[in-house]
């Protein structure tokens, strides 16, 4: 994973030069997380995949060493190069994607609070997303709905303000919610003025044990089975006015601009998605690298016709192609992470490029690994079968590949692409 060269420095006015040479701190964090992934996550991966349950003991182990928690997330995010967070995700998901999502899934809710909340709200709610090492908790980011997956402008969940009591009342259904219903804190995107579409939406924090929030059916998934996913129902769910992320005054100003047809600074859901895309790409990258390394070791050890199969050109070329594609995807992920951290223009398109490429590479690389290991008839005995299932999630995770391509096309064309 460590690069051997460095690009010309291209910083913005106040940013950090983009470099492929990791600092010693980044290397130390990478090795630390890799050790946890190798020694704690991988040995438990098959068990929790079969059980299809949240791996609370593993989450607690991560919390004890500081890998899971507000302080750890803040440290990873504080890296001015933007590279530490994708490095951590790649190593953790190299261990196992299902357990990795169980550990990192709360970060999406934290990102939603960070992207839309006030300083006071960030300080109050993000620590509650993770709990404590003695009593770890998880958090949930609720956006998608049965009839509104990638199309966030079609959300039907409604939030109405009761001025007499300074409370918001939420009603609706959320679908495919990671940690839905079992979370300590739920972050919900709802429509305040439906006629404004996505510009009429806002994000809300649902505090622990709030009446009216109920977990629906827990989904049995094709991949990422150790990560809990379910529907969430909101039935007259009443929360304090202070739980509106960003505050009422900021929302009113944004709605007024939207009514007048003026440009808005962003959408409640998209701000979170845009920030998280390179991280999601790094997760897929970890799966791809795990499959490549496993296939490489197998090809070196498997002997047929008197020699290791890696000496056969077809196998050697397949492994070379896997290495090439994985490294190329990593460069896109690192570039997008650096651009997002340093507020470089067009980072939304760059984030989509990194996520799209890494997701497709993960599926492609795990398929190639299965072929090297003998084909689909034999893969149940190898972890590559599980990695292939997990990788397929990343072609639809947080929106389809088509949506990512639309984001890229819009950026390079300068016009809106439908």
N, C-alpha and C positions, 0 to 999 in steps of 0.2 A: 504493500500500500504506500510505502514511503517513496516520494518522487526523487528524481536525481538531477533535476534541472530547475531553472527559474525563468519565468517570463519577464520581459521588460516591465519595469514599474509603471503602472497606469492608475495612480490614485486620483480620486476627485479632490476637491478643494480641501476637505477636512478629513478624508478617509485614510485607510491603511492600504499600502500597495499590495496588489494581488501577488501572492507567491505560492509556488508549489513545494517550497521547502518548509517542512513543519518545524515549529519551535520545539525546544526541549519540553516545555510544559505540555504542548499538544501531543508529543510522543509519549510522555508519561501518562497522560489521561487515556490515550489510545491503548497502551499496554495494560493499564489498570482495568479498563472495561473488558478488554479481550480476556484477561485472566478470569474475571467473573463469568463471562460468557462460556469459556471453556470448562471451568471447574464446577460451576453451579448450574448454569442454564442448560447446557447440552445433556448432562447426565439425566436431567429431569424432563427433558422435552417430550419424549415419546409418551411417558405416563400422562402428562397433562393434556397432550393432544388427544389421547384416547378417552380421558375422562371428560373432556370438553368443559372444564371448570376453571374459574379464576385461580391461578396459582398463588394464593395468599402467602404460603411459606416462602416462596421465592421473592415476592414483593417485599416481605419483611426483611429478608436477608439483604436485598438491595437498599432498603431504607437504613439498615444498621450501618452500612459502610458509606452512606452518603450518596449513593447512586440514584436513589429514589427520594425525592423531596424537593422542597422549595429552594433550599440553599444550593443543592446540586444543580438544579435547573438554572438558577441565577448565575452560577459560576460558568456553566457551559455557554449561556447566552451572552455573558459579559465579554467574551473573547472578541476584540475589535475586528479580527479578520473574518469572523462568522463561520470558521471552519470546525470549531470544537463540537458544536451540536451535531452536524452530520457525521463527524468521526465517531462520536459516541453511539449514534444510532446504527451506523454500519456495523460496528463491532458487536453490539448487543443483538442485532438481528442476524448476524453471522452465527450466533449461538442458537437462536430459534426465534422465528418470527412471531409465533403465537404468544410465547412468554414475553418477547420483546414488546409486543403491543400491549400486553397486560401491564408492563412497567411504564411504557412511554405514552399510553393512551390518554392519561390524565393531562399530558402536556398540551393537547389540543384545546381543552377547556381553559387551561391557564393562558394559552395564546389568545383565546377569545377575550378573556378578561384584560390581558395586557394590551390588546389592540384597540379595545373600545372603552375601557374603564378609566376612571379618574385615579390619581395617585392614592387616594384614601381607599378606594375600592380594591385596587391592586394589592395594597398592603393587608387588607382585611380578608380577601377571599382566596387569593392564590395559595397561601399556606394551608387553608382548610381543604384545598383540593387534594393535598397529600397526607394530611394528618401528621403523626409523629412516628419515629422509629418504633416506639412501643405499641402504637395503635395506628398503623398505616391505613389511609383511606384512599379512595379513587374518585375521579371526577369525570363528568360526561359533558360533551358538547353536542347539543341537539339541534340539527338543522333539517336534514332530509325528512321527507314525508312520503307516504304511499304514492301520491300523485305528483311529487315534486322532489326528484332526486338531485340531479345536477342543475335543474332549472330552479334556482333559488328564488326567482321572481314570482313563482307560482305558489308560494307558501300559503297555506290556509289557516295555520295557527294564528289566533287573534289575541291581542293584548289591549284591554280597555282600561283607561285611567279613571279611578274614582276620586275626584278632587276632594270630596267631603272627608274621606278617611286617609287621603294620600296613599292609596294602594293601587296596584295593578292587578287585574284579573285576567288570567290566561286560560284559553280553551283551545284544544286541538290534539293532534296525534303526531308524534315523531317516530320515524322508522330508522332501522339499522344504526341505532345509537350505541357506540362503544361505551360500556359500563352503564348503560341505561337502566335505571331503577335500583341499582346497587350502589350508585355513587353517593358520596357525601354532599357534593355540590353539583348541580346541573346548570349549565349555561344554555339558555334557550333563545333562539332567534325567532321572533314572532312579528306579525304584521300589525302595525299601529294604524296606518291609513292604506287599506288595500288598493285603493284607486291609484296610488302612486307606485305600485309594483315594488320592486326591490328597494327603491328609494324611500319607501314608507315603512321600512322595517327597523327593528331595534333589537338589541341583545339584553337579556335579563338573567340575573343570578337567582336560582331557586335554592333557598337555604335548606339545610338538612331537616328532614322530617316535616316538610311542609305539606299540610293536607291538600288533597286534590291532585298530587302527582303519584301516578301508579305505574308500575312496570307491567308491560304487556307480555306477549309471547317471547321467550328466549329463543333466538334463532340457532338452529343446528347448521353450521357453516361448512363449506367445502374446504376452506383453509383458515388459518389463524384461530384454531379451535380453542386454544387456551385463553383467548380474549373474549370476554363476555359481550354479546351484542343482543339487543332486544328493542322492542317498541316501547315508547313512553307515552302515556296518556295524561293529558292535562284537563281536569274537569273542575271548572271554577277555582283554579289554583290561585290563591290570593297571596301577594307578596308586598312588602313595604315599598314605598316609592323610591327609597334609597337603593333598591336592587336593580333599578334601571341603569345599565352600564353607560357611563358618560354623563348621566344626570338629565333631568327634565329640561333645563334651559338649553343645553346643547342639542337635544332632540328637537325641541321646538324650532330652533334656528335652522336646523337641517331640513325639517319638513317645510318650513317657509320658503327656503331656497328651491326645494323641489316643486312646490306649488307654482312658483313664479317661473319655472323652467330654467333656473340657473343651475350651474354645475354643482354637483355634490362632491365632497371629498372622498367618498367611497361608500360601499355597502357594508352592512353589519357582518354578514356572513363572509363576503369575499375578502375582507381585510384579513380574516383569520386564515382562510384557504391560501391566499397569496403568500402569507408569511410562512406557511407550513409546507409548501410544495417541495422545496429542496430537501427538507427533512424526510418527507415521505419517499423521495427519490433515493436518499441514503439508506433507508430501510430496505427497499427493493434491492439495492446494490449489495447489501449484506447477504441477502439470500443468494444472489447470483455468485458472489465470491465463495460462499460456503460450498455450493454445488461444484464450482470449478476446482477448488482445492481437493475436494473429496474424489472427483473424477481423475484428477492429476495423480494423486497418491495411488488410486486403484490401478491406473494404467502403468505405473512404474512397477507395481507388485504382481499384476496378473501376467502369467507366462503362458503363451500359446506357441506351438511349433518351435519351442526351444528358445524363445526370447520374449522379453516384456512387450506387451502390446503397444506401448508408447513408441516403440521403434518402427511401427507400421505408419506409413505416411498419412493415411486417412485419419488415424487417431491423433497423431502429432499435429496435423493441420487443424483438426477440430478444436483441440486444446488451445492452439495459438489464436484461433479466431475468438474463442471465449475470453482469453486474456485481453485481447485487443479491445473487444466491445466493452468489457467491464471497466478497463482503464479510461476509455473514451467517455463512458457514462459518468465516471467519477469526476472527470474534469468539468463536465457540465454542472454537476451537483455543486462542486466547490465554487465554480464561478458564480452560480446563482446565489449561493449562500453569502459569498463575499459582497456581491452587488446589493442584496437585500439589506445586509448589515450596514453597508456604507451609503445606502440610499442613492444608488446609481440608477439613472433613468432606464425604463423598459425592463425592470427586474421581474415584472409579472410574466412577460413572455419568456424570459430566461428561466424563471422558475418552472413554467410549464414545459419548456424543452427538457429540463433536467429530470422532471418527474416522469414525463412520457418516455424518454429514452431509457431511464433506469428500469421502469416497469416492464417495458418490452424486452430489455436485455435479460431481466430476471426470468421471464417465461422462456425465452430462447435458450439461455444458458442451462437451465434445469432440464429442458428437453434434451439438449446435447449430452448432458451428464447421464441421463437415463439411457441413451443409446450406447454410450461407452460402457456402462455397467451391464449391458446385456439386453436392454429393451424392457418394455412395459410388463412383460411376463415375470420379471424377476425383481422389480423395484420395491415390493413391499418389505423386503428384508433390509433395504437400505434407507437411510434418512432422506435421500434425494427424492423419494416419492412424496414425503411430507413437504419438502421444500418446493417441489413443483406445484403442489396444491396451494401452498402459501403464495407462491409467486403469481399465480393466476389472479389472486385478489387485487394485485396492484395494477392490472389493466383496467379495472373499474373503480378502484378505491378513490374516494373523494372526487367522483366524476369520471366520465368515460374518457377514453383516449381521444374521441372525437371532440369533446369539449376543449381538451388541451390544445389540439390542433387549431381550433377556432381562435383561441387566445393568441397563438403564435401568428396565425394568418392575419389577424386584425392588426397586430403590431407591425408586421412587415409591409402590409399594404396601406396602412394609414386610414383605412375605412372600416366600418362595422361589417363584419361577416356573419351571416345568419345560416 
